[in-house]
Amino acid sequence: MEAHIADELPEGKNWQFEPKWDGFRCLAFRDGSSVELKAKSGKSLTRYFPDIAAALLRVPIGEFVFDGELAIPIGGALSFDALQLRLHPAESRVRKLANETPAIYILFDLLLEPGNQSLVDLPLTVRRTALEKTFGLLRREGSFRLSSYSRDRREALRWLRAAGGALDGVIAKQLDAPYSSGERTMLKIKRLRTADCVVGGFRYAQKERQVGSLLLGLYNDEGKLDHVGFTSGIAESERPKLTKMLEKLRKPPGFTGNAPGGPSRWSTERSAEWEPLAPKLVAEVRYDHLSSGRFRHGTKFLRWRPDKAPRQCTFEQFRKSRPQLARSLLQS
């Protein structure tokens, strides 16, 4: 079941609100001695999470299908980077990581309950009750968590205000809705925030000698400028003038800390194709998620900030979500 992106939480009494966790969405299937973990794309995740597969085989239930989120808690928070590391071709490496940083499976829906009874056509309220009952059989396994929910919009707003880190937003589901696989019947609401960043470089567009995207940076605790992401969507009418302005500011190294093209999960074939700039320009951008010192997705350029000194653009402007709230929304 998929979700539409919404700007705000829906009104009315027919909604259930759930935290949107920062992990891998995953369906877990068990049929006797066979277990399968599947991503939203339909690809198998079983070999990458042998710890969860083994835990699912240990529970005293012969058949089930859960919907949930794979996550890896590290230092009181959920680490998306640790999840990405699991997607490694070497089985030995995956098993080593599973031992060092074991995953958890956060449950929020039950599609097939013990006794091989399908629940997909039943309302969410019925499925949730069945999930809570079934979770009682899994509690002894430390690999599972039950995600909280609320039917109080005010509480969901409190979650949304604290989003960031482990919480990636809020999901809204209709109480009387069946589980409609492949359909966008849920709502996904994220907290959009703004940040002031130094423009440490730029990339040309692929087919023309005009600016395609701006490379963003923030000063770290050592006073070095780290590359944190990019922003594009520059209006066509502004590209010629902006390109000329940027070309006049070209000056290496651009980024004095982490730079584009370094080894990371964001690297692409074009990662090294960028022009360094003197740290003169400050841009205000809108973003939805910051993870491990990087914007998870591309940001939206809002405006230039000539009133702000580049050295003021540090990581201090980000207020982390309250980890105690995230922990309280997971029942073990």
N, C-alpha and C positions, 0 to 999 in steps of 0.2 A: 504494500500500500504506500503510495507516494503522497507528497505534499505540495500545495501551492505556496508561494512566498506571499506573505501579507505584511502590510505596513504596521498594523496594530492588532492587539488581541480582540477577538470578536465579542460582541455583547450578547446577553441572553442566558437562559438557564440550561440550554441543551448542549453545553460544552464541557469537556473534560480537558484540563491542562496538564501537560507533562513536561519535565525538563528535556531539552534537546542536548544530549551528551556529546562530548567531543571524542568520537571514536569511529569504528567501522560498523555500519549497519549490517546486521547478520541474521539470517534465518538458521536455526539449529534443528536438524531432523534426527530422529532416532527410530529405528525399526529393528528391535531385537539387539543383535550384536553389531549392527551397522549404524555409524554416526556420520553425518555430513554437515559441514558449515558452509553456507553459501552467502556471497555478497549480493548486493542489489543488482549487480550486473549479471548474476547467474553463475559467475565463476566460483570455483571451490576455494575455500580458505582453510580447509581441514589440515593440510600439511603444514601450514604456517602457524597453527595454533594447536599443537599436539597436547598441550596442557589442558585446554578447554575440552578437546575431544575426549581425552581420558577421563576427565571429571564427569562429562555427560554419560559415559559408559558406566560409571560407578553408581549413579543414582538408581534407586529401586523402582524404576519405571521402564516398561518395555517399549512404549510407543509415545511419541510426542512431536509437536512442531512448535517451537518458540520463535517469537520475533524479539530482537533485542539489539544490544550494542556491545561490541567487543572493545575493551579499554585496558590500558595498562597504568595502574597507579604507581607513581614514583614520588617520594617525598611529600605525600599528602595531596598531590595533584594528579590529574590524568595527563599522560604524555603521548601526544599524537606522533611525535618523532619516534618514540619507542615502538609504536605500532607499525610505522613505515619500515623500520629496520627488520621486522619479522618477515617482510616480503622478500626473502633472500633465496636464491636458487640452491644453496647448499643446505642439505638437511641437517648436517652436523652443526652448522651455524645457528639454524633455527632452534634446535634443541638446546643449545648452549644458552641462547637468549631466553628460552622458555624457563630454564632453571634459574637464571639470574634475575629476570624481570617477569614473573608470571602474570598472565593476563586475568581479567575478570570478565564475566558475561553479565551484562545488565539487562534484566528481563522487563518488557513492558507489554507483551501480548502473548496469548496462547491460542493457537490455531487448531491444534489436535491434542486432545487431552487423553490421559491414560484410559485404556479400554478402546482405543482407536476411534474415538468419537470426534467428528469434525465440528468445529465451532465457527467456521468462517461466515456462515449465514446468520449467526446470532448477533444481537446488539453488543456494543462495547461493554455495557454494564454487566452483561452475563459473562463475557469473556474475562473481564477483570476479576470478577468473583472467583471464577474457575482458576485463573492464574494464581491468585493469592492462596487458594487451597492447595494447588499443586506445588507452589513454592515451599510449602511446609515440608515436603518430602525432599527438598534440595538443600535445606538450611545447613545441614551438617557439612556439606561440601563448601569449603571456603572460596571457591571460584565463582560463586553466583551472588548477585545482588538483585533486589527487587526495586525497580524505580518507583518513586513516589508519584502521586498525582494530586490534583486539587480541582474542585469545581467552583472555587472562589476566584473570581477574576482579580480581586485585589491581591491575593497571595501570588497569583501568576505574574502580576505586574512587579511584585517585589523580586521574584526570580529574574525577571527580565532586566531589571535595573542592576542586578548583580552579575549579569552574564559576562562571560570572558573566562579564559582558563578552562576548567572542566565543563562549565555550562556554556553551551553554544547558542542558547536561545530557548524558546518555548514552542512546543507543539500543541495545537488545539485539535481535538477530535470530537465529533458529534456522538452523544451518548447512545443514540438509537441506531447508529450506523453499523452495518455488517463490515467484515474485513474484505474490502474490494481490491484484490490483488491487481497491481499495474495501473490503478486509477488514482488520480490526485484528489482524494477526498478529505485529506487533512490540511491544516494550515501551519505554516512554519513562519515564526516571527523572530527576527534577530534584532539585537540592539545595535544600531548604527552610530558610530562615534566619529569624532574628528581628531586629527593629529597634525601638528606643524612639523614639517620635515625639510631637511636640506636637500636641494637637488645636486647630487654629486656626479651626475652623468646623464647621458641620454643615448637612445638608439635611433638610428634612421629607420624610416619605414622600409619595408622589404623591396618595393618597386620604384621608389623615388628618393631623391636626395633631400628629403624633408623629415623633420623630427616625427618619430612614431610614438615614442614613449619616454617619460622622464624616470630616471632612476633615483630612488629616495634613500636618504640616509639619516641616521641619528647618532649623536655622540654618546659613546659608552662611558663607563666609570673611569677609564684610563685616558679619556679625552680624545679617543680615536673615532673617526667617522665610519660607522658600520652600515653596509648596504642592507636595507630592510624590506625592499619591495619596489614596485613600480606603479605608475599611473599613466593611463592613456586616455582615449576618448577626447583628444584635443580637436577643437572645431577646425574644419578645413580652411576657413577664412583666416585663422590665426596662425596656421603652420608656417607660411613663408616668413613672416615677421619674427616669430618665435625662433625659427631655425637660425636666422641671421644673428639674433641676440645670443643664442647659446654658442654658436660657433666662435663668437668673439671671446667667450669665457673659457674656451677649451684650455685645460691645463692639467697635466698629470700630477699626482696619482688619482685624483678624484676621491677615492675612498682610502683612508689610511688604516682602517681596521678590516673587517670582513668585506670582501669585494665581490662584484658579480663575476661569475665564472668559476668560483671556488667549488670544491666538492660538496654538494648538498642535494637534497631531493628536489630542489627547484631548478637544477641545472638543465639547460636544453642545448641544442646545437648552436643556438645563437647567443649563448651566455657570454662568450668572449667578445662579441661584436658590439662594443659600446665606446662612447667618447667620454673621457674624463673631463670634469669641470672644476674650476676654482669654486670653493664653497661660499658663494655669494648670494644665491637665491633661496628663498624660503617659500614653500608651497603648503597650503592647508588642504588636506585630503580627507575624504570620508572612507572609513573602513569598517569591516564587520568583525574581524577576528585577528588577534595577534598571538602567535605561537612561537616559542623559542626565539624571540627576538626578530620575527619576520611576520609581515602581513600574510595571512594564509591565502588570500585571493588578491586580485588586482584592486586598486583603490580608485576612487572617483576624485578627480581634480575639482576643487571648489574655487580657490582664488589664490593670488599671490599675497604674501605677507611682508611688504617692504618695511613695516613697522617693527618687525621682529629680527633680532640678531641671530645669525645661524648658530652661534654657540649656545643659544637658549634651547635649541632643539635636541633634547636629551630623552632618554628612556623614562625619566622621572615623571613625565606627563601622563604615563599610563597607570591607572589605578587598578590593581588586580582585583578579581572577584574574591569574595569571602570564601575561603576554602571550607570553613565550618558549615556554611549553608549547603555547599555541594555534598559534603559528607552526610548531612542530615537528611538529604533527599534519596539516599541509598540505604535500603534495609538489607542487613546481612543475616 
